[in-house]
Amino acid sequence: MMTKITRDEHLSVSGTSRVGEVEIPPAALRSVWGDPIEGDGYKVTGEYTFSLAGLTYTVYDFKCTKSYSDRAELESDDFWNETEPQRFSIGGRSRSRFSVGNFKEELLASVSRYYRQ
């Protein structure tokens, strides 16, 4: 199956905000999509920017690492190498449940080969 989403670091993320969440292994994202763009190093240590059907989405680790809180379980490097699913925020401009659900479905499908290794 050919994925419909594309990664594009040059897309403008201006005007995006949190529209959902997805649980996915960070190592799977890195295996399929490469290393994330560096975040602010505090609330976000990495993010991806994707396009699907003309809409822009971001996937990022909001407040998930020890960079933000000592109560977090993982340091940033450990988080991004983790093979167990972790919570990621999804950002976008569309709050349509269909659009966000479609993006989430495509993102999970894109990393499904990671689970077959």
Contacts in CASP RR format, 6 or more apart in sequence:
PFRMAT RR
TARGET T0000
AUTHOR 0000-0000-0000
METHOD contacts of the structure
MODEL  1
MMTKITRDEHLSVSGTSRVGEVEIPPAALRSVWGDPIEGDGYKVTGEYTF
SLAGLTYTVYDFKCTKSYSDRAELESDDFWNETEPQRFSIGGRSRSRFSV
GNFKEELLASVSRYYRQ
1 109 0 8 1.000
3 106 0 8 1.000
3 109 0 8 1.000
3 110 0 8 1.000
4 52 0 8 1.000
4 53 0 8 1.000
4 106 0 8 1.000
5 50 0 8 1.000
5 51 0 8 1.000
5 52 0 8 1.000
5 57 0 8 1.000
5 103 0 8 1.000
5 106 0 8 1.000
5 107 0 8 1.000
5 110 0 8 1.000
6 50 0 8 1.000
6 51 0 8 1.000
6 52 0 8 1.000
7 33 0 8 1.000
7 48 0 8 1.000
7 49 0 8 1.000
7 50 0 8 1.000
8 49 0 8 1.000
8 50 0 8 1.000
8 51 0 8 1.000
9 37 0 8 1.000
9 49 0 8 1.000
11 49 0 8 1.000
11 51 0 8 1.000
11 56 0 8 1.000
12 56 0 8 1.000
13 49 0 8 1.000
13 56 0 8 1.000
13 58 0 8 1.000
13 92 0 8 1.000
15 92 0 8 1.000
15 93 0 8 1.000
16 56 0 8 1.000
16 57 0 8 1.000
16 58 0 8 1.000
16 91 0 8 1.000
16 92 0 8 1.000
16 93 0 8 1.000
17 91 0 8 1.000
17 92 0 8 1.000
17 93 0 8 1.000
18 62 0 8 1.000
18 89 0 8 1.000
18 90 0 8 1.000
18 91 0 8 1.000
18 92 0 8 1.000
19 57 0 8 1.000
19 90 0 8 1.000
19 91 0 8 1.000
19 92 0 8 1.000
19 94 0 8 1.000
19 95 0 8 1.000
19 100 0 8 1.000
20 89 0 8 1.000
20 90 0 8 1.000
20 91 0 8 1.000
20 100 0 8 1.000
20 104 0 8 1.000
21 87 0 8 1.000
21 88 0 8 1.000
21 89 0 8 1.000
21 90 0 8 1.000
22 59 0 8 1.000
22 87 0 8 1.000
22 88 0 8 1.000
22 90 0 8 1.000
22 104 0 8 1.000
22 107 0 8 1.000
22 108 0 8 1.000
23 85 0 8 1.000
23 86 0 8 1.000
23 87 0 8 1.000
23 88 0 8 1.000
24 85 0 8 1.000
24 86 0 8 1.000
24 88 0 8 1.000
24 107 0 8 1.000
24 108 0 8 1.000
24 111 0 8 1.000
25 82 0 8 1.000
25 83 0 8 1.000
25 84 0 8 1.000
25 85 0 8 1.000
25 86 0 8 1.000
25 111 0 8 1.000
25 114 0 8 1.000
26 61 0 8 1.000
26 79 0 8 1.000
26 80 0 8 1.000
26 81 0 8 1.000
26 82 0 8 1.000
26 86 0 8 1.000
27 80 0 8 1.000
27 81 0 8 1.000
27 82 0 8 1.000
27 83 0 8 1.000
27 114 0 8 1.000
28 83 0 8 1.000
28 111 0 8 1.000
28 114 0 8 1.000
28 115 0 8 1.000
29 36 0 8 1.000
29 48 0 8 1.000
29 59 0 8 1.000
29 111 0 8 1.000
30 36 0 8 1.000
30 80 0 8 1.000
30 81 0 8 1.000
31 111 0 8 1.000
31 114 0 8 1.000
32 110 0 8 1.000
32 111 0 8 1.000
32 113 0 8 1.000
32 114 0 8 1.000
33 48 0 8 1.000
33 110 0 8 1.000
35 80 0 8 1.000
36 45 0 8 1.000
36 46 0 8 1.000
36 47 0 8 1.000
36 48 0 8 1.000
36 60 0 8 1.000
36 80 0 8 1.000
37 46 0 8 1.000
37 47 0 8 1.000
37 48 0 8 1.000
37 49 0 8 1.000
38 45 0 8 1.000
38 46 0 8 1.000
39 45 0 8 1.000
39 46 0 8 1.000
39 47 0 8 1.000
39 60 0 8 1.000
41 67 0 8 1.000
41 76 0 8 1.000
42 67 0 8 1.000
42 68 0 8 1.000
43 62 0 8 1.000
43 63 0 8 1.000
43 68 0 8 1.000
44 60 0 8 1.000
44 61 0 8 1.000
44 62 0 8 1.000
45 61 0 8 1.000
45 64 0 8 1.000
45 65 0 8 1.000
45 67 0 8 1.000
45 76 0 8 1.000
45 79 0 8 1.000
45 80 0 8 1.000
46 60 0 8 1.000
46 61 0 8 1.000
46 80 0 8 1.000
47 58 0 8 1.000
47 59 0 8 1.000
47 60 0 8 1.000
47 61 0 8 1.000
48 58 0 8 1.000
48 59 0 8 1.000
48 60 0 8 1.000
49 56 0 8 1.000
49 57 0 8 1.000
49 58 0 8 1.000
50 56 0 8 1.000
50 57 0 8 1.000
50 58 0 8 1.000
50 59 0 8 1.000
50 103 0 8 1.000
50 107 0 8 1.000
51 57 0 8 1.000
52 102 0 8 1.000
52 103 0 8 1.000
52 106 0 8 1.000
53 99 0 8 1.000
53 102 0 8 1.000
55 92 0 8 1.000
55 93 0 8 1.000
55 94 0 8 1.000
55 99 0 8 1.000
55 103 0 8 1.000
56 92 0 8 1.000
56 93 0 8 1.000
57 90 0 8 1.000
57 91 0 8 1.000
57 92 0 8 1.000
57 103 0 8 1.000
58 89 0 8 1.000
58 90 0 8 1.000
58 91 0 8 1.000
58 92 0 8 1.000
59 88 0 8 1.000
59 89 0 8 1.000
59 90 0 8 1.000
59 91 0 8 1.000
59 107 0 8 1.000
60 88 0 8 1.000
60 89 0 8 1.000
60 91 0 8 1.000
61 79 0 8 1.000
61 86 0 8 1.000
61 88 0 8 1.000
61 89 0 8 1.000
62 88 0 8 1.000
62 89 0 8 1.000
63 69 0 8 1.000
63 72 0 8 1.000
64 72 0 8 1.000
64 74 0 8 1.000
64 79 0 8 1.000
64 86 0 8 1.000
64 87 0 8 1.000
64 88 0 8 1.000
65 72 0 8 1.000
65 74 0 8 1.000
65 75 0 8 1.000
65 76 0 8 1.000
65 79 0 8 1.000
66 72 0 8 1.000
66 74 0 8 1.000
66 75 0 8 1.000
66 76 0 8 1.000
67 75 0 8 1.000
67 76 0 8 1.000
74 82 0 8 1.000
79 86 0 8 1.000
90 100 0 8 1.000
90 103 0 8 1.000
90 104 0 8 1.000
92 100 0 8 1.000
94 100 0 8 1.000
END
